[in-house]
C-alpha cells in the first residue's frame, strides 16, 4: 500500500469545515428521528435540546464557510420562489381537506 505524505493525508480548512458541516447535518437528521420516535416526553425533550444545539452549531459552521467563500449560494429567482410558495399553499389546502 502506498504511503501518503503528510500534505496528502491532512485536511485543509475547507475540507475540515465541510466534514464538520456534514457531521452536524447527520446529527440533525438523527435527532429529528429520535424526537419523532422517542417513547417518553422527557426523552423527547432531551433530544430536542440536543437538536437545538446541533442546529446552532451547524449554522455557525455554515456561516463561517459562507464568509470564507467555501459555500456558494445561488440566488433564487423570484419566479421560482413564487412557484414554490404556490405549491406549498396548494398542498396545505389539500391536506386540510383530507
N, C-alpha and C positions, 0 to 999 in steps of 0.2 A: 504494500500500500504506500502510495506517495506521501511524503511528509509535507505539510503546509508550513510555509514560513510564517513568522509572527504577523506580518502585514496581511497575509491572506486569511488568517484564522481569526482576526479580531474584527469586531463590528465597528463601523464608523457611526457617527452620531445619528445620521438619518436612519440607518438600519436598526440601531438600538431603539430609537423613538418609535419606529414602525412596529417593531416587535412588542414594545410596551403598549402601544395603542391597540394592536390586535389582541393582546392578552386581556386588556380591560374590556374590549368588546365581547370576548368569550365569557368573561366573568359576568358581564351584564346579562348575557343570554342565559347563563346557568342560574343566576339569582332570580331572574324573571320566572324561569321554570320552577324553581324551588318555592317561590312565593305562591304560584298558582297551585302547586301540588302539596304545599305544607299542610300537615294534619292538625295543627293547633294554631290558635290566634297568636300565642306568644312566639312560636317558631316562625310564623309568617312575619311577625313584627321584627324579629331579629334579622331575618333575611332582607326585609325592606330597608333596615338601617344600613346593612352591608351594600345593598343595591345603590342606595343614595350616595354612599361614599365612593363606590366604584364609578358611578356616573360623573361625580365631581372630578375624580382622578382622570377619567377618560377625556373629559372636556379640557382639563389643564394640559394634557399631553397634546391633544388635537390643536389647541390654541398655540402652543409652542411650535409645533410643526408648521402650522399655517404662517406664523410670524417669521419663521426662518426660511419660508419658501419651499418646504418639503411636501406640503399638502396643498395642491392646487384645487381651487374651487371653480366650477364652471357656473357662471351666472345663468339662472333660468330665465327663459323668455316669458314675457307676460302672457302670451297665448297658452303656453304650457301650464303655467300656474293657474290660469282661469279654467282650463280644461280639467285639471286635477281637482280643483275646488268643486266644479260642477259634478264630476264623477262621485266625489265624496258625499255631496248633498243628495244625489240620486240614490246612492247606496244606503244612506241613513234613512231616507224616506221608505225605501223598500223594506228595510229591517223593521221599521216601526209598524208597518202594515202586517207583518207576519206575527 
